[in-house]
Structures are given as structure tokens and as C-alpha cells.
């Protein structure tokens, strides 16, 4: 089942652009919610259990008041991002995709940070100093009451019948406009010229983008992950308005221009800027702790494979790797997890000495110490190639093929395994090509700082 093609089929079959609330075609953001539910239902994925109200309140209140005091209102730019983008850069925490924007804008940019359910760290640990928590908007949005009429909602009922899932779309639409109201009120006060978002297709960010348009504020998305025809968020099949789509997309390279729908962002508004953090890793000196860790592994294993995991297919991936590790006892498999409960998962794989969850190391810094990188469909597939490390895809449920077949056709640093036998044979026998880096440069433009500076000067 190709989830992205299901959404494509619905857009071609139904007049989704006529599903309207408050003069906005709500399919612009509902399509991403339906795609997400489709993927999760397909993989029987269940999110982490919600914390108890008291525990949640203990986290929420400190976050709400985090770094609000003594902050000015006249920022010319605002960055909305989250802690998944955080990396240590020269001893301080910064945003791995927006670091050069912070460098250029300095104290003229405010960062609105989403701690993703955790408690905010002290600002003294950060490279940048002007912050606001996303909770300053989340809590007020919960207090507004919206009861909106959705015109042609029967089309959503027919779509749900077709695809076999249901969501509370009335609640989603109302939630969207609650966020719009909160952001709209705030933007009238702050009056920025531009808003950057690290990922446009969350409900909050799409509401933010619409509120920005109501206030004549330019919106710019920074590419944070893979963009391909299988990524629903960028594959609109017809005109449905651009109320909640960004004005500009700053992409990794030129190739994204061939993958993005013209109904999302105009081709002339896509600007390749490369990837700051990859450039930083390429120029960074070795980390003694990481170097010693890998030296000890080399003493015990013939090869080392790093794995970038994703929550959606985590359990299937771990099951696959457990079998592969048993068949390849002379290979060390290092599993880098996205989830914060790595300790719990480590107990499930503790019986295998060569399937490891490494110490609290950065995946990017570890990459060059390994022989291969493995994933199902993580963005790190192309990032590893840029760093010169070959990628072996594990094509679980055809996800690797769906997301990467067009992007990585005939790349010398890529192989794909459909089963354990194919995978073990690749790991055992593949002789690594010497010019992977050279062929991979086309995926990332050079000199991130200059590219961003040029974009700001010419368009903002």
C-alpha cells in the first residue's frame, strides 16, 4: 500500500479544494493529517502514552514562562523550530539547519522553540540568546473556543469511507483556527518581516503561515528532511490555494525543484542553500571520545554499520537488524534512535553483543568512523553519502524504494536489500567505491552561509 498515492488518488477523485472554512480550503492541512494517520495505521504505530495531568502541568508551566521576561518585541525575523534540530556547535547548542541564519541575523531574530514535551534547557547553554517557548501559543490556543461551519464536509466523509480511516476533522479545523487567532494577535504586536519554519506541515506551523499572510509577513520553510514524490506534504495534485503554504522554500540542492509540486511553491521561489551542519562536520576536528569508542570496536569487529532509525518502522527495523546481527557476528551494528526511551529499547536487544545503542554521541560525528550506513528512509541516507559513507537501504514495505528510487537512481554509493539474505550479502561483500563524495555533491549546494546571505539580501 502506497500511502502517498492514496492521498494523490483522493485529490484527483474529489473536489477537495471546495472544502472550505472561514474562506480557507482546509484540505491544505487536513491532507497531511490523513497521510500521517494512514502511515501509522499501516504500521500499527501507537504514540507514547500521555503523561498524567499533574506531571504534564509541572512541565508545561516552567516552559510557558521560559525566557519571556525582558524580551523586546521588534524582531525583524522569527524562527520556529524544535529540539530535534539541536546540535552542539563549538561547545554551544544551536540549530543545525538554521545556524547561519542566526549568525547573520544575530540579535534581530527571535527563536520560538518547541521542546517536544520535555522541559526547556537553560538559555546559557545556547549559541543564540533570544528565545520564546512554543507553549506561549499552545496554552492560549486551548482557551479559545471555535465552532466553525465546514462547507462541503460531506466530501471528507466520502474520502474517509474510501480510505478506511476516520479522524475528528471538525476538531482539527477548529484547532487550526484557534492557532490562527493566537498567532494573528501576536504578529500584530511583533510585526516581523519574515518567519522561518523548520517544517511547514504541522498543524501549528500551517496556522502560523496563514496568520503571517494575514499580516503581510513573508514565510520561508527550511528543508529539514527528504523531499520526494512520496512525501505527501510536497505533492499536491491540484490547485487548492496557498493560504497555509510558505512563500519560499530553502532547499538542500537543485534536485528538490523536480520533486516539489507547482501547486505548493512556485519554482522560482525555491532556493538551494546546502546544509550548514554537513559543512561543519566536514571541517570539524576529531572528537577523542568518539575516536576511542570506535577504536575499541575495531579491535573486536571487522566492520561497523551505523543505522538511522525512525519511530514509524522502529520495531520492524529492530527485528530485521536482530536477525542480521545474529548472522554477522563479526559486524558491529550501532543503532541511533529518535525516541527518547532508548534505555527501554536497549533491553530488548541486550542479548546480542554486536547490536548496540551507542553512548550519547551525534550520528553525524560518528558517520566517518563506519563502513556503511543503513536506514529504511531517513534523510541521513543522502547526508551519509555527502560525508562519503555508502548507504544500504532496508526496503521494509517498499518504503526505501518509494522515497528514494527517483533521487538515488544509479548512485554508486547506494544498495538496497529486500530481505535478510540480500542484506547480509551486501554487508559481507560490498567493496566501497572511492568517489562517493564527488557524486553526492549534487544533492547539496556549496557554501550555506553565502547562499543564505544572498537570499536574505535579494528577497527579504
N, C-alpha and C positions, 0 to 999 in steps of 0.2 A: 504493500500500500504506500503510494507516494503522497504524503500529507499535503505537500505544496501543490500538487496537481489537483487535489480535491478542491482547494480554495480557488485555484485558477478556473476549474470547471464551473464552480458556483458563480463566479463573476461573469463568465461568458453566458451562463444559462439564465441568470436572473438580472433584473434592472436594479442592482444593488445601490446604484447612485441615487435612486429615488427614495431611499430610506432616510428620512430627514427628521432632525430635532433641532429646534432653535436655529433654523436655516443652515444647519451643518449636515452634510451627508455622513452619518455616523458609521457607515461601513469602513471609513478611513481607519478607524481604530478598532472596531469590532473584528475585522478580518484577522488582525494579529492575535486577538484573544482566542478566536476559534482555532487558528492554526496551532497555538500553544496547547490548547485542550486536546486537539487531535493527536499531537505527538505524545502527550502524557498518557492519554488513554490507550494508545497503541502499545506503549512500553510499560503499561501498568505502573506508571510512576506516581508515587504519592509524596507530597511535600512533607517537610518536617512538621511534627505536631506543634500547634500553637502553645505558647507559654501561658501560664496562668495569669489572670488579670493583675494580681498584686506584683508578680515578678515582672510583668510587662511594664507596669507603671513605674517601677524602680528604675528601669532602663530608659523609659520614654522621657520622664521629667528632666533628668540631667541633660539629655540630648536636646530637648526643647530649648533650654536656656544656655546651651553651649555657645560661647563666643559671641553672644548677641550684644553685650554691653560695649559702649564706646565705639560703635561702628558707624561710619559715615554712610550717607545714602547716595552720594553722587559718583557711582562707579560707571565708567563708560562701557564695561564688559562684565558679563557674568558667566561663569562656567558651572553647569550642573553635571556632577559626576558621582561616582561611588567608590567604595573602598576596594573593589575588585581591581581597580586600575592603579592601586598604590604600589610603589616600589621604593626601595632605599636608593637614593642617588646622592653620591658623595656625602654619605652619612646622615642625610635627612630624608624624610618621606616626601615623595612628590607623585604627581600623576604621570604615568608612563606614556600616555598619548598626548597630553596637553602641557608637558613640562616647558616646552619652548614658548608656548603662548603665555604662560606665567612669567617666563623670563622677559619676554618682550613688553608685556603689559604692566608688570610689577605691581605697584600699589593701586593701579587703576582697574584691577579686576577683582571681583568677589567670587569666591568658590562656595557653591552650595553643595554640601557633601551628604550623601546617603550612607550611613554606617551599616546598612543591610542587617538590621536587627541587633547589632552589637552596640556597645557603648563607645562614644567618641573618645579618641585618644587626645592627649594634651597637644595644643597647637604648637607648643615649644618643640615638638618632635618633627614639625613640618618645615619644608623649604619655604612655602608660602605662609602668610600670616593672616590674611583677611578671609574669614570663614563664616558661614552660616549653616545651620543644620537643616536638612530637608524636613525635619519634624516641625519647623516653624510654619510649614504649609500643610503638612499631613493632619495635624491636630485641628487647625481651624476648618479644614475641609470636612472633617467629620461632624462639625457643628451646624453646617448649613443644611437646610432641607430643600431638596429639589424634587418636584413631581412634574415631570415633563411629558408632553404628548409626543409619541414617536409615530410619524406618518409612514404608512405602508409597512408597519411592523409584521404584517402577515407574511411578507417575503422572508423574514427571519425565521418564522415558524416553518415555512416550506423548506428552507435551507437546512434547518435542524432535522427535519424529517428525512431529508435526502442523505445527510452525512451521518445520521445516527447519534448525535450528541446534543445536549442541551446546556445552555448557560443562562444565567439570570441577566439577560441583555438589558432589561429595564434598569436594573441596579447599576450595570456598567455605564450606561448612558447618563444616568443621574450622577454617578460618581465623577464622570468626566467633566460635567458642567459645574459640579461643586469645586473641583480643582481650578477650572477656568475662572470662576468668580474670585477665588482667593488669589491666584496669580495676577489677574487683571487689576485688582485693587492694589497689590504690592508694586506692580510695574508702573502704575500711575505716579507712585511716590518716588521710586528709584530712578526711573527714566533712563535706562541704559541704551546704548546704541546697538549693541549686539549681544545675543545669547548663544553660547556654545553648549551643546549637549553631547555626552559621550555615547548615547544610544537613544535614538529618537522614538523607538517603537514601544516604550512603556506607556501605560495609560496616563501617568502623571506628566511625562515629557510631551506627549501629544497635546494634552490640555495646556501645558506651558507654551508650546509653539503657537497654538491658536490664540491664547491670551496675548502673546507677543505681537502677533499680526494685528490684533485689535488696537494695539498701542504703537503700531508702525516701528516695531523693533525687529531688526534683522536676526534671523535664526540660522545657525550653522551646525551641522552634525559632523562630528569627528568619527571617522571609521574606527570601530573598536574590534570588529570581528570579520569573519569571512562574508563576502558579498558574492553570491552566485545566483543562478536561476532558481535554485532550490530554496533560497532564503525568501520566504513569503513577503517579508516586510518591504522588499525592494522590487517585487514582481507584479505590480498592479496590472491588470489585464485591460482596463478601460479608464476613461476619464471619470473621476469621482470627486473632483475638486482637490485643492491642496491646502485646505484650512489648517490641517494638523501635520503637514509635511514641512520639513525645513526648507529654507530658501537656497541653501548651499550645502554641498557635501564635500568634505575634505577627505579624499580617498588615499589609500596607500600608494596606488600606482595608476597607470593608464588603463589597465585591463578591466577595472571596475566599470568604466564607461560602457563597455559592451554588455555588462550584466544588469545594469540598472534600467528599470522601466522608464520610458519617457513621460509616463503619467505620474511618476514620483518626483523627480527633479530634472529640470532641463539639462541637456548635455553640456551646455555652455556654463552651467553653474556647478560642475564637478571639477574640483581642482586637486590633482595629485600632490601630496606633501611628504610622502615617505613615512618613516616610522622612527621617532626620536629614540625610543628605548633600544631598538636594534642597533642603531648607530652608536649609542652609549656602550652597549655590551661589546661591540666590535672593538672599541677603543679602550676598554677598561682593562686594568691590570688584573692579574690572577688573584683570587681570594685564597689565602693559605688554608683556611678551614676546609673549603670545598676541595681544594687540590689534595690535601692529606686524606680526605674521605675517599676520593676516587683512587688514590694510590693504594689504599688498603683493599679496595675492591679488586683492583688489577692483580693484586697478589693472590687472589682466590678464584678469580673468574677469567675466562678467556675473552669474553665480550660483555659489553654493558649496553642495555637498552633503556632509554627513558620513555615513559608513557604519559601523555597528557590526557587526563580523563575528563568526562563531562557527566554531570548528575543524571541526565536523562537516560543514559545507557550504562551507568556505572556498574550495576550488578552483572549485566551480561558481559561487560568487558572484563571484570574481575574473574568471572567464571572461565572465560576464554584464556586469560593470562595464567590462571592457576594450572590449567592443563598444559599450556605451553611451557611453563616453568618446570613442571614435572618431567617433560620430555627433553628439556635442555638444561640439565643441572649445572653445566659449566658456563651458563649465561646469567648475569645479574639483571633483573628487571626492576627498575625504580619507578614506582607508581606515584605520580603527582596528582593529588586530588583537589577538586574545587571545594568540596564540602569541608566544613569546619570540624566535623566529627571524625577526623582521620583516626583518632585513637580507637574508636569503636570498630571501624573497618579493619584496622591493623590486626585486631583479634581474630578476624575471620580468615586472614591469610598467614597467620603466625606459624603455621605448621610447615610452611615452605621457606627454607632459608634464603633462597635466591629470588623471592618475590618480596620486595621491600618497600615500605613507605619511608623515604629518606628524612633526615633531620629537617629543620625549618630552613631549607635552602630555596633559593629562587630558581625556578625551572630554566629561565634564560641563562643564568650564570653557569648552570650545570651542563648545558647542552653540548658545549665544545669538548667535554671530557668523555662523551659517549660515542659508541659506534653507530647506533641507529636511534631514530625517534619513531615511536609508534602512537597512533591515535585512531579514532573512528572518523571524526570530522571536526576536530578542534582547529582553530585558526593557527595554532602553533605548527601545523603541517607546513605552511609556507614560510613561517618565521624561522623554523629549524633549517629549511633549505637555504634561506638567506644567510644563515650562520654557517652553512657548509655541511650540515649533517643530513643524511638521507632519511626519508620518511617511508615507513612501511604502514600502509593502511590495513586495518582490520575491518572488512566490509560487512559489519553487522547490519542486517536488514537493509542492505544496499545503500546505507547512508553515505559511506565514503564515495561511492560512485555518483550518487545523486548530487552531492555538494561539490565534488572536485573534478568530475570527469572532463568538463569543459576547460577548467582553469589549468590543469596539470597534464594535459594530453602530451604524451611523448617526452615528458621530463625525465632526464637521465637519473635524477635522484629520487625517483618515486617507484615503489612497487605496491601491489595490492593483493591481499590474501583473503580468500573467501572461506577458508576453513583452517583447522589446526595444522593439517599436513602441509598445505601451501605455506603457511606462516613459518613453521619450523624450518622448512627447506630454504626459505629466503634468508632467515637469520643465520643459518649454518653456512650457506654457500655464496651469498652475495658479496662480490668484490666491489668495494665502494669506489665510485667514479671520482676522479680528481678535480673536475671543474664544475662541481655543483654550484658553488657560489656565483660563478660567472653567469651561468644560465638562469639563476634565480634573481638577478638584479632587476629584471624587467617587472617584477612584482612590487617593487618599492622605489619611488623616486629618490634621487640623491638630495642630501643636504636639507633636512627637515627645517632647520632654523630659517634658512634663506627662503624656502618655499612659503612658510607661514608669514614671514615678514613681507614678502611680495604680495601675498593675498590680502593681508591687512591694509597695506598701503594703496593697493589698486582698487579694492572693493569696499572697504569699510571707512 
